[in-house]
Amino acid sequence: MAAVAFVINGTLAKAGGRFLPLCHAAAARAGWTPEFHVTGKAEAGVAAARDAAADGADLVVAVGGDGTVRGCAEGLANTGIPLGIVPVGTGNLLAATLGIPAHARA
């Protein structure tokens, strides 16, 4: 079974508690085994994504703003592991540029 790692920026207003059920449901629908890394700040996404890659994740999903996405992208550099984005930050400039819906359920 494939593994998906969600890196959730916990400094957002209750992001960990609010999005964990959504992440669980999305993983279950896809038949994936989820793991969760709730970070204390966006920069912690680098280590969380790097650890997820080392642990065998097939996909890493950044749940946060541009800082979380940047950190996860840096942590996954040269691994070949794809990065998903759930934009729940303040600006979400990258997600908007890529046309990623701003609503988490989308």
Buried (B, 14 or more C-beta within 10 A) or exposed (E): EEBBBBBBBBBBEEBBEBBBEBBEEBBEEEEBEBBBBBBEEBBBBBBBBBBBBEEEBBBBBBBBBBBBBBBBBBBBEEBEBEBBBBBBBEEBEBBEEEEBEEEBEE
